[in-house]
Amino acid sequence: MSGVLEGRVALVTGAGSGIGRAAVARFTAAGARVAALDLDLDTAASAGGALAVRCDVTDEASVVAATAEVVRELGRLDAVVACAGHPGPVAPLADVTVADWDNVFDVNVKGVWLTCKHAIRAMREGGRGGAIAIMASDSSFVAAPGIGAYCASKGAVLMLIRSLATDHGPEGIRINGVAPSIVDTPMPRLTLGAGDRPLSEFGVPDWHTADEIAGHLLYLCSDAARGMNGTALVADFGGMARSTFPV
């Protein structure tokens, strides 16, 4: 999709690694000027965007400052990719601490909401509308044992996508998500304890690359997806399509 975002400005959170880093590369290749946001400024800079900005998505003052810097330095805001995420603890829900639960929801839910809140305000001021693509998960729809806090947070993200789209679609701002199964990035590797070993050794039959998911995010922020609002693209190799009926 070379050139589909020519002349536009995109902001990517969680840009320092994984899907966020891949999104910076994809959006840059599509012609956008990209602001790479991450909790660590050096990590943000390593993503290779037009502008590196430190941002803690759980802190509203940090999000406000980062969004203002992007608009000030790059002149406008047309697209946002919310990739900052937290894997959460690996434990049955009854054994999860309040602190761990709060950490997951602070990043995965409040962080997405704050990112969208202030991006939408900047888009309003720009008067051109815009598009936001949020990282959901197949865990927005189905649960896996031992990662209930993460699953609950991604379920909340799915409703956040729908609610934001309902509220702000009439303003010309589209909000959608991508809901993949396992993507070969540091986060699921940490959860699985996979290290550098093949994911197939951990019972994963197939998985996505970060670049593949970044391609879905790019599509949702392009004019080719202009009729899409309030939905999540599921990329799970057909996992949810299969009935559990034993025949």
C-alpha positions as CSV (number, residue, x, y, z in Angstrom):
1,M,0.0,0.0,0.0
2,S,2.8,2.4,-1.0
3,G,1.8,6.0,-0.9
4,V,-1.7,5.5,0.6
5,L,-0.9,7.8,3.5
6,E,1.1,10.4,1.5
7,G,1.1,13.7,3.3
8,R,-0.5,12.5,6.4
9,V,0.7,12.3,10.0
10,A,0.4,9.2,12.1
11,L,1.1,8.6,15.8
12,V,2.0,5.1,17.1
13,T,2.1,4.1,20.7
14,G,4.2,1.2,21.9
15,A,6.5,2.0,19.0
16,G,9.7,0.7,20.4
17,S,9.1,-3.0,19.8
18,G,6.8,-5.7,18.3
19,I,3.8,-4.6,16.4
20,G,4.2,-0.9,17.2
21,R,7.7,-0.9,15.7
22,A,6.5,-2.7,12.6
23,A,3.7,-0.2,12.3
24,V,6.1,2.7,12.3
25,A,7.9,1.1,9.3
26,R,4.7,0.3,7.5
27,F,3.2,3.7,7.9
28,T,6.5,5.4,6.9
29,A,6.7,3.3,3.8
30,A,3.1,4.3,3.0
31,G,4.1,8.0,2.9
32,A,3.1,9.1,6.3
33,R,5.3,11.2,8.7
34,V,5.2,9.0,11.8
35,A,5.6,10.0,15.5
36,A,7.0,7.0,17.4
37,L,5.8,7.1,21.1
38,D,7.2,4.8,23.8
39,L,7.7,4.9,27.5
40,D,11.5,5.2,26.9
41,L,12.7,7.9,24.6
42,D,15.7,6.0,23.3
43,T,13.5,3.0,22.5
44,A,11.1,5.3,20.7
45,A,14.0,6.8,18.7
46,S,15.2,3.3,17.7
47,A,11.9,2.7,15.9
48,G,13.0,5.1,13.1
49,G,10.0,7.4,12.9
50,A,10.1,11.1,11.8
51,L,9.7,12.1,15.5
52,A,10.4,10.2,18.7
53,V,8.4,11.1,21.8
54,R,8.4,9.8,25.3
55,C,4.9,8.9,26.4
56,D,3.5,7.1,29.4
57,V,0.0,6.1,28.1
58,T,-1.3,5.6,31.7
59,D,-0.6,9.2,32.6
60,E,-3.0,11.8,31.2
61,A,-0.5,14.7,31.5
62,S,2.1,12.6,29.5
63,V,-0.4,11.8,26.8
64,V,-1.6,15.4,26.5
65,A,2.1,16.6,26.2
66,A,3.0,13.9,23.7
67,T,0.0,14.6,21.5
68,A,0.6,18.3,21.6
69,E,4.3,17.8,20.6
70,V,3.3,15.7,17.6
71,V,0.9,18.3,16.3
72,R,3.3,21.1,17.0
73,E,6.3,19.4,15.3
74,L,4.5,17.6,12.4
75,G,1.6,20.1,11.9
76,R,-1.4,17.8,12.2
77,L,-2.7,14.4,13.2
78,D,-4.5,12.1,10.8
79,A,-4.0,8.6,12.1
80,V,-3.3,6.9,15.4
81,V,-2.2,3.3,16.1
82,A,-2.6,2.2,19.7
83,C,-0.1,-0.6,20.3
84,A,1.1,0.0,23.8
85,G,0.2,-3.1,25.8
86,H,0.8,-5.2,29.0
87,P,0.7,-9.0,29.0
88,G,-0.4,-9.3,32.6
89,P,0.4,-12.1,35.0
90,V,0.3,-15.8,34.2
91,A,-2.0,-17.1,37.0
92,P,-5.5,-18.2,37.6
93,L,-7.7,-15.2,38.2
94,A,-8.3,-16.0,41.9
95,D,-4.5,-15.8,42.4
96,V,-4.0,-12.5,40.6
97,T,-3.1,-9.5,42.8
98,V,-4.9,-6.2,42.7
99,A,-1.6,-4.5,41.7
100,D,-1.2,-6.8,38.7
101,W,-4.8,-6.4,37.7
102,D,-4.5,-2.6,37.9
103,N,-1.3,-2.6,35.9
104,V,-2.9,-4.6,33.0
105,F,-6.0,-2.4,32.9
106,D,-4.0,0.8,33.3
107,V,-2.0,0.1,30.1
108,N,-4.4,-1.9,28.0
109,V,-7.7,-0.1,28.7
110,K,-7.0,3.3,30.3
111,G,-3.9,3.8,28.1
112,V,-5.9,3.2,25.0
113,W,-8.7,5.4,26.1
114,L,-6.4,8.3,27.0
115,T,-4.5,7.9,23.7
116,C,-7.8,8.1,21.8
117,K,-9.3,10.8,23.9
118,H,-6.5,13.3,23.2
119,A,-6.0,12.2,19.6
120,I,-9.7,12.8,18.9
121,R,-9.4,16.2,20.3
122,A,-6.4,17.0,18.1
123,M,-8.3,15.6,15.1
124,R,-11.3,17.8,15.9
125,E,-9.1,20.9,16.0
126,G,-7.6,19.9,12.7
127,G,-11.0,19.7,11.1
128,R,-10.1,16.9,8.7
129,G,-11.4,13.8,10.7
130,G,-9.1,10.9,11.0
131,A,-8.7,7.2,11.7
132,I,-7.6,5.2,14.8
133,A,-6.6,1.6,14.8
134,I,-6.4,-0.2,18.1
135,M,-4.7,-3.5,19.0
136,A,-7.3,-5.8,20.3
137,S,-6.8,-9.6,20.4
138,D,-8.6,-12.9,19.8
139,S,-8.6,-12.8,23.6
140,S,-11.2,-10.0,23.2
141,F,-13.6,-12.9,22.2
142,V,-12.3,-16.1,23.8
143,A,-10.5,-16.9,27.0
144,A,-7.3,-18.8,27.6
145,P,-6.4,-20.4,30.9
146,G,-4.0,-18.5,33.1
147,I,-4.2,-15.1,31.4
148,G,-7.6,-13.9,32.5
149,A,-6.6,-10.4,33.4
150,Y,-5.2,-9.9,29.9
151,C,-8.4,-11.5,28.3
152,A,-10.6,-9.3,30.4
153,S,-8.7,-6.1,29.4
154,K,-8.9,-7.0,25.7
155,G,-12.6,-7.7,26.1
156,A,-12.9,-4.2,27.4
157,V,-10.9,-2.9,24.5
158,L,-13.4,-4.4,22.1
159,M,-16.2,-2.5,23.7
160,L,-14.1,0.7,23.9
161,I,-13.6,0.5,20.1
162,R,-17.4,0.2,19.6
163,S,-18.1,3.0,22.0
164,L,-15.6,5.4,20.6
165,A,-16.8,4.7,17.1
166,T,-20.4,5.3,18.1
167,D,-19.5,8.6,19.8
168,H,-17.1,10.0,17.3
169,G,-17.9,8.4,13.9
170,P,-20.3,11.2,13.2
171,E,-17.4,13.6,13.5
172,G,-15.6,11.9,10.7
173,I,-13.2,9.9,13.0
174,R,-13.2,6.2,12.4
175,I,-12.1,3.8,15.2
176,N,-11.4,0.2,14.5
177,G,-9.2,-2.6,15.9
178,V,-7.2,-5.7,14.9
179,A,-7.8,-8.9,16.9
180,P,-5.0,-11.4,16.1
181,S,-4.2,-14.7,17.6
182,I,-0.5,-15.1,18.6
183,V,2.0,-12.7,17.0
184,D,5.7,-13.5,17.2
185,T,6.7,-10.6,19.3
186,P,8.4,-10.3,22.7
187,M,5.1,-10.1,24.7
188,P,3.7,-13.5,23.9
189,R,7.1,-15.0,24.0
190,L,7.4,-13.7,27.6
191,T,4.0,-15.1,28.5
192,L,4.8,-18.5,27.1
193,G,8.4,-18.5,28.4
194,A,9.5,-19.3,24.9
195,G,12.8,-17.4,24.8
196,D,14.3,-17.8,21.4
197,R,12.8,-21.3,20.8
198,P,10.3,-21.9,18.0
199,L,6.7,-21.2,19.0
200,S,5.7,-24.6,17.6
201,E,7.4,-26.2,20.6
202,F,4.8,-24.5,22.8
203,G,1.7,-25.9,21.0
204,V,1.3,-22.9,18.7
205,P,0.3,-24.3,15.3
206,D,0.6,-21.0,13.4
207,W,1.4,-17.4,14.2
208,H,1.6,-14.0,12.6
209,T,4.6,-11.7,12.1
210,A,4.5,-8.2,13.5
211,D,4.7,-6.9,9.9
212,E,1.5,-8.8,8.9
213,I,-0.5,-7.2,11.7
214,A,1.0,-3.8,10.9
215,G,-0.4,-4.3,7.4
216,H,-3.9,-4.7,8.8
217,L,-3.5,-1.6,11.0
218,L,-2.3,0.4,7.9
219,Y,-5.4,-0.8,5.9
220,L,-7.7,0.4,8.7
221,C,-6.1,3.8,8.7
222,S,-6.3,4.1,4.9
223,D,-9.1,5.4,2.7
224,A,-9.7,1.9,1.5
225,A,-11.3,1.2,4.8
226,R,-13.5,4.3,4.8
227,G,-16.7,2.4,5.4
228,M,-15.3,0.5,8.4
229,N,-16.0,1.9,11.9
230,G,-16.5,0.2,15.3
231,T,-15.3,-3.2,14.2
232,A,-12.3,-5.5,14.9
233,L,-10.6,-7.5,12.1
234,V,-10.1,-11.0,13.5
235,A,-7.0,-12.7,12.2
236,D,-6.8,-16.1,14.0
237,F,-6.3,-18.6,11.2
238,G,-10.0,-19.6,11.5
239,G,-9.8,-20.5,15.1
240,M,-13.1,-19.0,16.2
241,A,-14.9,-20.3,13.1
242,R,-14.6,-23.9,14.2
243,S,-17.3,-25.4,16.4
244,T,-16.3,-27.4,19.5
245,F,-19.1,-29.9,18.7
246,P,-17.3,-33.3,18.8
247,V,-17.9,-34.7,15.3
